[in-house]
Amino acid sequence: MTIPTIEYRGYELRAYSHQVFPLHRDPYAKGPRQFSSIVRIDTIPSSEVKARRYATLFDTVSPTTADDAIELAMQYGKDIIDGKVEATGL
């Protein structure tokens, strides 16, 4: 498994996604597939300060593919670094 990683303005962003199951976490429940994601922001070079992790917040509906969730997490991380978003870490 490869963890998507990019460098952005002196930071390293890593994104993780996982599928969200509706109703009681039942993987066989009917309904659209939905994914959630987390972005991890670390300084380059890595310092002794722990990396910050944030759950991605979606404006409208949740993404329906893991790739979309990763892409949105990377953009969310960039927005955090640029100061466009006030995010609360995990």
CORLINFEN-V325604 format. One record per backbone hydrogen bond with DSSP energy under -0.5 kcal/mol. CO is the residue of the C=O (numbers start at 1). NH is the residue of the N-H. If there is no record, write none. Layout:
co = (CO & CO)
nh = (NH & NH)
This chain:
co = (2 & 4 & 6 & 8 & 10 & 11 & 11 & 12 & 13 & 14 & 16 & 18 & 19 & 20 & 21 & 22 & 23 & 25 & 26 & 34 & 36 & 37 & 38 & 39 & 40 & 41 & 42 & 52 & 53 & 54 & 63 & 65 & 66 & 67 & 68 & 69 & 70 & 71 & 72 & 73 & 74 & 75 & 76 & 77 & 78 & 79 & 79 & 79 & 80 & 85 & 87)
nh = (4 & 15 & 13 & 11 & 44 & 8 & 13 & 42 & 6 & 40 & 38 & 36 & 21 & 34 & 25 & 26 & 26 & 27 & 29 & 20 & 18 & 56 & 16 & 54 & 14 & 52 & 12 & 41 & 90 & 39 & 35 & 69 & 70 & 71 & 72 & 73 & 74 & 75 & 76 & 77 & 78 & 79 & 80 & 81 & 82 & 83 & 84 & 85 & 83 & 87 & 89)
